[in-house]
Amino acid sequence: MLDLDSLTEGLDPQKVNDFVNKTTIDYFGGIAKMRKYIGKQSVRDEALGEYKDFGFKLVEPDDHLLELWFKDKRIAVYNQTKATFDIIREGCENYLESITRSMD
């Protein structure tokens, strides 16, 4: 865990902001992209990434669950508090791999 107090000791507020911004960019490996989300659907679309264009969608049946669909088939159900973009995209990738293997 980072000790922010010791890392920013003696810096004025502007220098703290500059430090945090630079550290964030360094940590994420380059240019930080700021996303602007307009409602839950835009967040769900972002979670799918490029998989949205392949026919995947996320449905929120209630406040606790997220369902991953491929076209007209539900393929996974996630707890909203534990689902990350990486987990959702991994679900898409795994499903595509499974249907590709079944075609062989």
Backbone as XML, in Angstrom:
<?xml version="1.0"?>
<chain id="A" units="angstrom">
  <residue number="1" name="MET">
    <atom name="N" x="0.849" y="-1.169" z="0.000"/>
    <atom name="CA" x="0.000" y="0.000" z="0.000"/>
    <atom name="C" x="0.894" y="1.231" z="0.000"/>
  </residue>
  <residue number="2" name="LEU">
    <atom name="N" x="0.526" y="2.232" z="-0.778"/>
    <atom name="CA" x="1.278" y="3.476" z="-0.829"/>
    <atom name="C" x="0.983" y="4.340" z="0.378"/>
  </residue>
  <residue number="3" name="ASP">
    <atom name="N" x="2.025" y="4.944" z="0.909"/>
    <atom name="CA" x="1.863" y="5.907" z="1.984"/>
    <atom name="C" x="1.895" y="7.296" z="1.350"/>
  </residue>
  <residue number="4" name="LEU">
    <atom name="N" x="0.719" y="7.785" z="0.962"/>
    <atom name="CA" x="0.641" y="9.058" z="0.251"/>
    <atom name="C" x="1.134" y="10.230" z="1.079"/>
  </residue>
  <residue number="5" name="ASP">
    <atom name="N" x="0.942" y="10.172" z="2.378"/>
    <atom name="CA" x="1.416" y="11.270" z="3.229"/>
    <atom name="C" x="2.927" y="11.448" z="3.109"/>
  </residue>
  <residue number="6" name="SER">
    <atom name="N" x="3.669" y="10.347" z="3.174"/>
    <atom name="CA" x="5.132" y="10.471" z="3.094"/>
    <atom name="C" x="5.579" y="10.824" z="1.683"/>
  </residue>
  <residue number="7" name="LEU">
    <atom name="N" x="4.868" y="10.336" z="0.671"/>
    <atom name="CA" x="5.237" y="10.636" z="-0.712"/>
    <atom name="C" x="5.014" y="12.096" z="-1.083"/>
  </residue>
  <residue number="8" name="THR">
    <atom name="N" x="4.038" y="12.727" z="-0.440"/>
    <atom name="CA" x="3.696" y="14.108" z="-0.799"/>
    <atom name="C" x="4.077" y="15.100" z="0.287"/>
  </residue>
  <residue number="9" name="GLU">
    <atom name="N" x="4.819" y="14.643" z="1.286"/>
    <atom name="CA" x="5.216" y="15.513" z="2.395"/>
    <atom name="C" x="5.984" y="16.723" z="1.885"/>
  </residue>
  <residue number="10" name="GLY">
    <atom name="N" x="5.558" y="17.923" z="2.333"/>
    <atom name="CA" x="6.227" y="19.156" z="1.969"/>
    <atom name="C" x="5.804" y="19.758" z="0.645"/>
  </residue>
  <residue number="11" name="LEU">
    <atom name="N" x="4.924" y="19.099" z="-0.076"/>
    <atom name="CA" x="4.470" y="19.629" z="-1.362"/>
    <atom name="C" x="3.224" y="20.476" z="-1.176"/>
  </residue>
  <residue number="12" name="ASP">
    <atom name="N" x="3.135" y="21.559" z="-1.926"/>
    <atom name="CA" x="1.908" y="22.353" z="-1.863"/>
    <atom name="C" x="0.819" y="21.639" z="-2.659"/>
  </residue>
  <residue number="13" name="PRO">
    <atom name="N" x="-0.461" y="22.027" z="-2.494"/>
    <atom name="CA" x="-1.567" y="21.310" z="-3.145"/>
    <atom name="C" x="-1.408" y="21.158" z="-4.662"/>
  </residue>
  <residue number="14" name="GLN">
    <atom name="N" x="-0.899" y="22.176" z="-5.343"/>
    <atom name="CA" x="-0.725" y="22.055" z="-6.793"/>
    <atom name="C" x="0.326" y="21.011" z="-7.136"/>
  </residue>
  <residue number="15" name="LYS">
    <atom name="N" x="1.392" y="20.968" z="-6.361"/>
    <atom name="CA" x="2.429" y="19.971" z="-6.603"/>
    <atom name="C" x="1.918" y="18.563" z="-6.306"/>
  </residue>
  <residue number="16" name="VAL">
    <atom name="N" x="1.033" y="18.435" z="-5.309"/>
    <atom name="CA" x="0.420" y="17.136" z="-5.022"/>
    <atom name="C" x="-0.414" y="16.695" z="-6.214"/>
  </residue>
  <residue number="17" name="ASN">
    <atom name="N" x="-1.234" y="17.621" z="-6.763"/>
    <atom name="CA" x="-2.044" y="17.289" z="-7.944"/>
    <atom name="C" x="-1.161" y="16.873" z="-9.108"/>
  </residue>
  <residue number="18" name="ASP">
    <atom name="N" x="-0.080" y="17.629" z="-9.344"/>
    <atom name="CA" x="0.833" y="17.291" z="-10.435"/>
    <atom name="C" x="1.466" y="15.921" z="-10.219"/>
  </residue>
  <residue number="19" name="PHE">
    <atom name="N" x="1.851" y="15.644" z="-8.974"/>
    <atom name="CA" x="2.457" y="14.354" z="-8.643"/>
    <atom name="C" x="1.478" y="13.202" z="-8.908"/>
  </residue>
  <residue number="20" name="VAL">
    <atom name="N" x="0.248" y="13.356" z="-8.444"/>
    <atom name="CA" x="-0.760" y="12.301" z="-8.627"/>
    <atom name="C" x="-1.033" y="12.084" z="-10.108"/>
  </residue>
  <residue number="21" name="ASN">
    <atom name="N" x="-1.183" y="13.169" z="-10.858"/>
    <atom name="CA" x="-1.445" y="13.037" z="-12.298"/>
    <atom name="C" x="-0.290" y="12.349" z="-13.014"/>
  </residue>
  <residue number="22" name="LYS">
    <atom name="N" x="0.939" y="12.726" z="-12.711"/>
    <atom name="CA" x="2.089" y="12.103" z="-13.354"/>
    <atom name="C" x="2.216" y="10.640" z="-12.947"/>
  </residue>
  <residue number="23" name="THR">
    <atom name="N" x="2.038" y="10.352" z="-11.674"/>
    <atom name="CA" x="2.149" y="8.981" z="-11.193"/>
    <atom name="C" x="1.081" y="8.095" z="-11.831"/>
  </residue>
  <residue number="24" name="THR">
    <atom name="N" x="-0.123" y="8.607" z="-11.961"/>
    <atom name="CA" x="-1.206" y="7.847" z="-12.592"/>
    <atom name="C" x="-0.866" y="7.529" z="-14.037"/>
  </residue>
  <residue number="25" name="ILE">
    <atom name="N" x="-0.363" y="8.508" z="-14.761"/>
    <atom name="CA" x="0.004" y="8.281" z="-16.161"/>
    <atom name="C" x="1.142" y="7.269" z="-16.240"/>
  </residue>
  <residue number="26" name="ASP">
    <atom name="N" x="2.160" y="7.408" z="-15.375"/>
    <atom name="CA" x="3.273" y="6.452" z="-15.369"/>
    <atom name="C" x="2.787" y="5.048" z="-15.049"/>
  </residue>
  <residue number="27" name="TYR">
    <atom name="N" x="1.910" y="4.927" z="-14.059"/>
    <atom name="CA" x="1.424" y="3.622" z="-13.619"/>
    <atom name="C" x="0.653" y="2.908" z="-14.726"/>
  </residue>
  <residue number="28" name="PHE">
    <atom name="N" x="-0.175" y="3.646" z="-15.450"/>
    <atom name="CA" x="-0.987" y="3.027" z="-16.490"/>
    <atom name="C" x="-0.270" y="2.967" z="-17.829"/>
  </residue>
  <residue number="29" name="GLY">
    <atom name="N" x="0.992" y="3.341" z="-17.857"/>
    <atom name="CA" x="1.821" y="3.102" z="-19.028"/>
    <atom name="C" x="1.577" y="4.034" z="-20.192"/>
  </residue>
  <residue number="30" name="GLY">
    <atom name="N" x="1.488" y="5.286" z="-19.979"/>
    <atom name="CA" x="1.362" y="6.200" z="-21.107"/>
    <atom name="C" x="0.285" y="7.227" z="-20.893"/>
  </residue>
  <residue number="31" name="ILE">
    <atom name="N" x="-0.382" y="7.546" z="-21.957"/>
    <atom name="CA" x="-1.391" y="8.599" z="-21.916"/>
    <atom name="C" x="-2.625" y="8.104" z="-21.180"/>
  </residue>
  <residue number="32" name="ALA">
    <atom name="N" x="-3.031" y="8.846" z="-20.176"/>
    <atom name="CA" x="-4.250" y="8.489" z="-19.440"/>
    <atom name="C" x="-5.446" y="8.971" z="-20.252"/>
  </residue>
  <residue number="33" name="LYS">
    <atom name="N" x="-6.399" y="8.094" z="-20.447"/>
    <atom name="CA" x="-7.602" y="8.462" z="-21.184"/>
    <atom name="C" x="-8.726" y="8.696" z="-20.191"/>
  </residue>
  <residue number="34" name="MET">
    <atom name="N" x="-9.340" y="9.824" z="-20.298"/>
    <atom name="CA" x="-10.481" y="10.123" z="-19.445"/>
    <atom name="C" x="-11.742" y="9.745" z="-20.210"/>
  </residue>
  <residue number="35" name="ARG">
    <atom name="N" x="-12.549" y="8.930" z="-19.624"/>
    <atom name="CA" x="-13.784" y="8.492" z="-20.251"/>
    <atom name="C" x="-14.945" y="9.269" z="-19.651"/>
  </residue>
  <residue number="36" name="LYS">
    <atom name="N" x="-15.904" y="9.573" z="-20.470"/>
    <atom name="CA" x="-17.112" y="10.212" z="-19.988"/>
    <atom name="C" x="-18.257" y="9.244" z="-20.260"/>
  </residue>
  <residue number="37" name="TYR">
    <atom name="N" x="-18.884" y="8.787" z="-19.196"/>
    <atom name="CA" x="-19.978" y="7.839" z="-19.325"/>
    <atom name="C" x="-21.305" y="8.562" z="-19.170"/>
  </residue>
  <residue number="38" name="ILE">
    <atom name="N" x="-22.244" y="8.178" z="-20.011"/>
    <atom name="CA" x="-23.579" y="8.756" z="-19.968"/>
    <atom name="C" x="-24.545" y="7.617" z="-19.676"/>
  </residue>
  <residue number="39" name="GLY">
    <atom name="N" x="-24.773" y="7.369" z="-18.402"/>
    <atom name="CA" x="-25.684" y="6.303" z="-18.003"/>
    <atom name="C" x="-25.018" y="4.947" z="-17.956"/>
  </residue>
  <residue number="40" name="LYS">
    <atom name="N" x="-25.767" y="3.995" z="-17.417"/>
    <atom name="CA" x="-25.243" y="2.644" z="-17.224"/>
    <atom name="C" x="-24.947" y="1.937" z="-18.536"/>
  </residue>
  <residue number="41" name="GLN">
    <atom name="N" x="-25.735" y="2.200" z="-19.562"/>
    <atom name="CA" x="-25.516" y="1.503" z="-20.830"/>
    <atom name="C" x="-24.141" y="1.824" z="-21.409"/>
  </residue>
  <residue number="42" name="SER">
    <atom name="N" x="-23.703" y="3.056" z="-21.282"/>
    <atom name="CA" x="-22.383" y="3.397" z="-21.821"/>
    <atom name="C" x="-21.276" y="2.674" z="-21.048"/>
  </residue>
  <residue number="43" name="VAL">
    <atom name="N" x="-21.463" y="2.452" z="-19.752"/>
    <atom name="CA" x="-20.487" y="1.700" z="-18.971"/>
    <atom name="C" x="-20.503" y="0.236" z="-19.393"/>
  </residue>
  <residue number="44" name="ARG">
    <atom name="N" x="-21.687" y="-0.326" z="-19.584"/>
    <atom name="CA" x="-21.778" y="-1.726" z="-20.033"/>
    <atom name="C" x="-21.137" y="-1.893" z="-21.407"/>
  </residue>
  <residue number="45" name="ASP">
    <atom name="N" x="-21.369" y="-0.938" z="-22.303"/>
    <atom name="CA" x="-20.753" y="-1.006" z="-23.629"/>
    <atom name="C" x="-19.236" y="-0.935" z="-23.539"/>
  </residue>
  <residue number="46" name="GLU">
    <atom name="N" x="-18.728" y="-0.066" z="-22.678"/>
    <atom name="CA" x="-17.280" y="0.055" z="-22.487"/>
    <atom name="C" x="-16.710" y="-1.240" z="-21.908"/>
  </residue>
  <residue number="47" name="ALA">
    <atom name="N" x="-17.441" y="-1.877" z="-21.008"/>
    <atom name="CA" x="-16.979" y="-3.133" z="-20.411"/>
    <atom name="C" x="-16.796" y="-4.209" z="-21.480"/>
  </residue>
  <residue number="48" name="LEU">
    <atom name="N" x="-17.657" y="-4.213" z="-22.477"/>
    <atom name="CA" x="-17.560" y="-5.205" z="-23.545"/>
    <atom name="C" x="-16.424" y="-4.902" z="-24.509"/>
  </residue>
  <residue number="49" name="GLY">
    <atom name="N" x="-16.081" y="-3.630" z="-24.639"/>
    <atom name="CA" x="-15.033" y="-3.259" z="-25.577"/>
    <atom name="C" x="-15.393" y="-3.670" z="-26.986"/>
  </residue>
  <residue number="50" name="GLU">
    <atom name="N" x="-14.426" y="-4.225" z="-27.705"/>
    <atom name="CA" x="-14.651" y="-4.628" z="-29.103"/>
    <atom name="C" x="-15.640" y="-5.779" z="-29.229"/>
  </residue>
  <residue number="51" name="TYR">
    <atom name="N" x="-15.862" y="-6.509" z="-28.149"/>
    <atom name="CA" x="-16.782" y="-7.645" z="-28.214"/>
    <atom name="C" x="-18.222" y="-7.203" z="-28.470"/>
  </residue>
  <residue number="52" name="LYS">
    <atom name="N" x="-18.537" y="-5.966" z="-28.158"/>
    <atom name="CA" x="-19.878" y="-5.442" z="-28.427"/>
    <atom name="C" x="-20.195" y="-5.564" z="-29.922"/>
  </residue>
  <residue number="53" name="ASP">
    <atom name="N" x="-19.187" y="-5.318" z="-30.752"/>
    <atom name="CA" x="-19.377" y="-5.379" z="-32.205"/>
    <atom name="C" x="-19.532" y="-6.803" z="-32.717"/>
  </residue>
  <residue number="54" name="PHE">
    <atom name="N" x="-19.195" y="-7.796" z="-31.910"/>
    <atom name="CA" x="-19.300" y="-9.198" z="-32.315"/>
    <atom name="C" x="-20.645" y="-9.814" z="-31.959"/>
  </residue>
  <residue number="55" name="GLY">
    <atom name="N" x="-21.517" y="-9.049" z="-31.299"/>
    <atom name="CA" x="-22.836" y="-9.571" z="-30.944"/>
    <atom name="C" x="-23.042" y="-9.816" z="-29.455"/>
  </residue>
  <residue number="56" name="PHE">
    <atom name="N" x="-22.098" y="-9.393" z="-28.626"/>
    <atom name="CA" x="-22.240" y="-9.539" z="-27.181"/>
    <atom name="C" x="-22.977" y="-8.335" z="-26.613"/>
  </residue>
  <residue number="57" name="LYS">
    <atom name="N" x="-23.710" y="-8.586" z="-25.526"/>
    <atom name="CA" x="-24.342" y="-7.479" z="-24.802"/>
    <atom name="C" x="-24.420" y="-7.851" z="-23.326"/>
  </residue>
  <residue number="58" name="LEU">
    <atom name="N" x="-24.464" y="-6.816" z="-22.497"/>
    <atom name="CA" x="-24.643" y="-6.991" z="-21.060"/>
    <atom name="C" x="-26.026" y="-6.500" z="-20.690"/>
  </residue>
  <residue number="59" name="VAL">
    <atom name="N" x="-26.736" y="-7.307" z="-19.917"/>
    <atom name="CA" x="-28.081" y="-6.977" z="-19.459"/>
    <atom name="C" x="-28.059" y="-6.953" z="-17.939"/>
  </residue>
  <residue number="60" name="GLU">
    <atom name="N" x="-28.740" y="-5.984" z="-17.373"/>
    <atom name="CA" x="-28.820" y="-5.846" z="-15.920"/>
    <atom name="C" x="-30.243" y="-6.180" z="-15.470"/>
  </residue>
  <residue number="61" name="PRO">
    <atom name="N" x="-30.510" y="-7.459" z="-15.121"/>
    <atom name="CA" x="-31.867" y="-7.854" z="-14.758"/>
    <atom name="C" x="-32.314" y="-7.295" z="-13.399"/>
  </residue>
  <residue number="62" name="ASP">
    <atom name="N" x="-31.345" y="-7.010" z="-12.520"/>
    <atom name="CA" x="-31.661" y="-6.393" z="-11.223"/>
    <atom name="C" x="-30.430" y="-5.656" z="-10.716"/>
  </residue>
  <residue number="63" name="ASP">
    <atom name="N" x="-30.495" y="-5.160" z="-9.506"/>
    <atom name="CA" x="-29.403" y="-4.348" z="-8.959"/>
    <atom name="C" x="-28.163" y="-5.149" z="-8.585"/>
  </residue>
  <residue number="64" name="HIS">
    <atom name="N" x="-28.227" y="-6.476" z="-8.650"/>
    <atom name="CA" x="-27.118" y="-7.297" z="-8.174"/>
    <atom name="C" x="-26.438" y="-8.114" z="-9.260"/>
  </residue>
  <residue number="65" name="LEU">
    <atom name="N" x="-27.100" y="-8.294" z="-10.378"/>
    <atom name="CA" x="-26.585" y="-9.198" z="-11.404"/>
    <atom name="C" x="-26.337" y="-8.496" z="-12.728"/>
  </residue>
  <residue number="66" name="LEU">
    <atom name="N" x="-25.390" y="-9.057" z="-13.477"/>
    <atom name="CA" x="-25.152" y="-8.696" z="-14.867"/>
    <atom name="C" x="-25.175" y="-9.983" z="-15.670"/>
  </residue>
  <residue number="67" name="GLU">
    <atom name="N" x="-25.886" y="-9.983" z="-16.757"/>
    <atom name="CA" x="-25.929" y="-11.151" z="-17.630"/>
    <atom name="C" x="-25.174" y="-10.828" z="-18.915"/>
  </residue>
  <residue number="68" name="LEU">
    <atom name="N" x="-24.324" y="-11.758" z="-19.321"/>
    <atom name="CA" x="-23.604" y="-11.634" z="-20.580"/>
    <atom name="C" x="-24.336" y="-12.470" z="-21.621"/>
  </residue>
  <residue number="69" name="TRP">
    <atom name="N" x="-24.724" y="-11.833" z="-22.710"/>
    <atom name="CA" x="-25.452" y="-12.491" z="-23.791"/>
    <atom name="C" x="-24.619" y="-12.465" z="-25.065"/>
  </residue>
  <residue number="70" name="PHE">
    <atom name="N" x="-24.731" y="-13.540" z="-25.838"/>
    <atom name="CA" x="-24.196" y="-13.556" z="-27.192"/>
    <atom name="C" x="-25.380" y="-13.790" z="-28.110"/>
  </residue>
  <residue number="71" name="LYS">
    <atom name="N" x="-25.688" y="-12.766" z="-28.879"/>
    <atom name="CA" x="-26.875" y="-12.748" z="-29.738"/>
    <atom name="C" x="-28.099" y="-13.036" z="-28.874"/>
  </residue>
  <residue number="72" name="ASP">
    <atom name="N" x="-28.753" y="-14.187" z="-29.014"/>
    <atom name="CA" x="-29.973" y="-14.448" z="-28.234"/>
    <atom name="C" x="-29.765" y="-15.507" z="-27.152"/>
  </residue>
  <residue number="73" name="LYS">
    <atom name="N" x="-28.501" y="-15.736" z="-26.769"/>
    <atom name="CA" x="-28.197" y="-16.779" z="-25.789"/>
    <atom name="C" x="-27.454" y="-16.176" z="-24.587"/>
  </residue>
  <residue number="74" name="ARG">
    <atom name="N" x="-27.992" y="-16.410" z="-23.391"/>
    <atom name="CA" x="-27.300" y="-15.985" z="-22.173"/>
    <atom name="C" x="-26.161" y="-16.957" z="-21.916"/>
  </residue>
  <residue number="75" name="ILE">
    <atom name="N" x="-24.948" y="-16.435" z="-21.768"/>
    <atom name="CA" x="-23.786" y="-17.309" z="-21.617"/>
    <atom name="C" x="-23.108" y="-17.190" z="-20.260"/>
  </residue>
  <residue number="76" name="ALA">
    <atom name="N" x="-23.414" y="-16.124" z="-19.491"/>
    <atom name="CA" x="-22.799" y="-15.977" z="-18.171"/>
    <atom name="C" x="-23.621" y="-15.022" z="-17.321"/>
  </residue>
  <residue number="77" name="VAL">
    <atom name="N" x="-23.512" y="-15.211" z="-16.007"/>
    <atom name="CA" x="-24.144" y="-14.308" z="-15.041"/>
    <atom name="C" x="-23.059" y="-13.900" z="-14.048"/>
  </residue>
  <residue number="78" name="TYR">
    <atom name="N" x="-22.971" y="-12.599" z="-13.800"/>
    <atom name="CA" x="-21.953" y="-12.061" z="-12.896"/>
    <atom name="C" x="-22.600" y="-11.292" z="-11.757"/>
  </residue>
  <residue number="79" name="ASN">
    <atom name="N" x="-21.945" y="-11.321" z="-10.609"/>
    <atom name="CA" x="-22.299" y="-10.459" z="-9.493"/>
    <atom name="C" x="-21.753" y="-9.075" z="-9.845"/>
  </residue>
  <residue number="80" name="GLN">
    <atom name="N" x="-22.604" y="-8.052" z="-9.814"/>
    <atom name="CA" x="-22.172" y="-6.723" z="-10.235"/>
    <atom name="C" x="-21.016" y="-6.177" z="-9.416"/>
  </residue>
  <residue number="81" name="THR">
    <atom name="N" x="-20.954" y="-6.531" z="-8.148"/>
    <atom name="CA" x="-19.884" y="-5.974" z="-7.311"/>
    <atom name="C" x="-18.535" y="-6.628" z="-7.570"/>
  </residue>
  <residue number="82" name="LYS">
    <atom name="N" x="-18.528" y="-7.764" z="-8.262"/>
    <atom name="CA" x="-17.279" y="-8.471" z="-8.509"/>
    <atom name="C" x="-16.878" y="-8.487" z="-9.978"/>
  </residue>
  <residue number="83" name="ALA">
    <atom name="N" x="-17.774" y="-8.092" z="-10.858"/>
    <atom name="CA" x="-17.488" y="-8.130" z="-12.295"/>
    <atom name="C" x="-16.608" y="-6.944" z="-12.680"/>
  </residue>
  <residue number="84" name="THR">
    <atom name="N" x="-15.487" y="-7.244" z="-13.306"/>
    <atom name="CA" x="-14.603" y="-6.194" z="-13.822"/>
    <atom name="C" x="-14.628" y="-6.254" z="-15.345"/>
  </residue>
  <residue number="85" name="PHE">
    <atom name="N" x="-14.118" y="-5.212" z="-15.965"/>
    <atom name="CA" x="-14.041" y="-5.208" z="-17.425"/>
    <atom name="C" x="-13.244" y="-6.420" z="-17.905"/>
  </residue>
  <residue number="86" name="ASP">
    <atom name="N" x="-12.139" y="-6.724" z="-17.229"/>
    <atom name="CA" x="-11.308" y="-7.861" z="-17.637"/>
    <atom name="C" x="-12.065" y="-9.180" z="-17.534"/>
  </residue>
  <residue number="87" name="ILE">
    <atom name="N" x="-12.815" y="-9.367" z="-16.465"/>
    <atom name="CA" x="-13.583" y="-10.610" z="-16.281"/>
    <atom name="C" x="-14.645" y="-10.746" z="-17.363"/>
  </residue>
  <residue number="88" name="ILE">
    <atom name="N" x="-15.320" y="-9.655" z="-17.672"/>
    <atom name="CA" x="-16.372" y="-9.685" z="-18.692"/>
    <atom name="C" x="-15.771" y="-9.988" z="-20.064"/>
  </residue>
  <residue number="89" name="ARG">
    <atom name="N" x="-14.679" y="-9.329" z="-20.382"/>
    <atom name="CA" x="-14.031" y="-9.564" z="-21.684"/>
    <atom name="C" x="-13.461" y="-10.969" z="-21.770"/>
  </residue>
  <residue number="90" name="GLU">
    <atom name="N" x="-12.983" y="-11.496" z="-20.653"/>
    <atom name="CA" x="-12.504" y="-12.877" z="-20.632"/>
    <atom name="C" x="-13.659" y="-13.835" z="-20.908"/>
  </residue>
  <residue number="91" name="GLY">
    <atom name="N" x="-14.845" y="-13.533" z="-20.376"/>
    <atom name="CA" x="-16.019" y="-14.354" z="-20.657"/>
    <atom name="C" x="-16.354" y="-14.358" z="-22.139"/>
  </residue>
  <residue number="92" name="CYS">
    <atom name="N" x="-16.256" y="-13.198" z="-22.771"/>
    <atom name="CA" x="-16.508" y="-13.104" z="-24.216"/>
    <atom name="C" x="-15.481" y="-13.925" z="-24.994"/>
  </residue>
  <residue number="93" name="GLU">
    <atom name="N" x="-14.228" y="-13.748" z="-24.647"/>
    <atom name="CA" x="-13.155" y="-14.452" z="-25.335"/>
    <atom name="C" x="-13.299" y="-15.973" z="-25.178"/>
  </residue>
  <residue number="94" name="ASN">
    <atom name="N" x="-13.584" y="-16.421" z="-23.960"/>
    <atom name="CA" x="-13.754" y="-17.852" z="-23.716"/>
    <atom name="C" x="-14.915" y="-18.420" z="-24.521"/>
  </residue>
  <residue number="95" name="TYR">
    <atom name="N" x="-16.008" y="-17.662" z="-24.615"/>
    <atom name="CA" x="-17.153" y="-18.151" z="-25.367"/>
    <atom name="C" x="-16.802" y="-18.260" z="-26.852"/>
  </residue>
  <residue number="96" name="LEU">
    <atom name="N" x="-16.142" y="-17.260" z="-27.396"/>
    <atom name="CA" x="-15.755" y="-17.322" z="-28.806"/>
    <atom name="C" x="-14.820" y="-18.496" z="-29.069"/>
  </residue>
  <residue number="97" name="GLU">
    <atom name="N" x="-13.884" y="-18.735" z="-28.142"/>
    <atom name="CA" x="-12.992" y="-19.885" z="-28.297"/>
    <atom name="C" x="-13.759" y="-21.197" z="-28.250"/>
  </residue>
  <residue number="98" name="SER">
    <atom name="N" x="-14.764" y="-21.269" z="-27.370"/>
    <atom name="CA" x="-15.528" y="-22.519" z="-27.257"/>
    <atom name="C" x="-16.339" y="-22.804" z="-28.516"/>
  </residue>
  <residue number="99" name="ILE">
    <atom name="N" x="-16.917" y="-21.770" z="-29.114"/>
    <atom name="CA" x="-17.700" y="-22.040" z="-30.333"/>
    <atom name="C" x="-16.782" y="-22.302" z="-31.532"/>
  </residue>
  <residue number="100" name="THR">
    <atom name="N" x="-15.580" y="-21.743" z="-31.498"/>
    <atom name="CA" x="-14.600" y="-22.021" z="-32.562"/>
    <atom name="C" x="-14.113" y="-23.463" z="-32.470"/>
  </residue>
  <residue number="101" name="ARG">
    <atom name="N" x="-13.861" y="-23.938" z="-31.241"/>
    <atom name="CA" x="-13.424" y="-25.332" z="-31.043"/>
    <atom name="C" x="-14.509" y="-26.315" z="-31.468"/>
  </residue>
  <residue number="102" name="SER">
    <atom name="N" x="-15.759" y="-25.960" z="-31.209"/>
    <atom name="CA" x="-16.847" y="-26.878" z="-31.561"/>
    <atom name="C" x="-17.046" y="-26.986" z="-33.072"/>
  </residue>
  <residue number="103" name="MET">
    <atom name="N" x="-16.504" y="-26.047" z="-33.827"/>
    <atom name="CA" x="-16.621" y="-26.083" z="-35.289"/>
    <atom name="C" x="-15.555" y="-26.967" z="-35.913"/>
  </residue>
  <residue number="104" name="ASP">
    <atom name="N" x="-14.497" y="-27.275" z="-35.156"/>
    <atom name="CA" x="-13.396" y="-28.097" z="-35.698"/>
    <atom name="C" x="-13.785" y="-29.524" z="-35.876"/>
  </residue>
</chain>
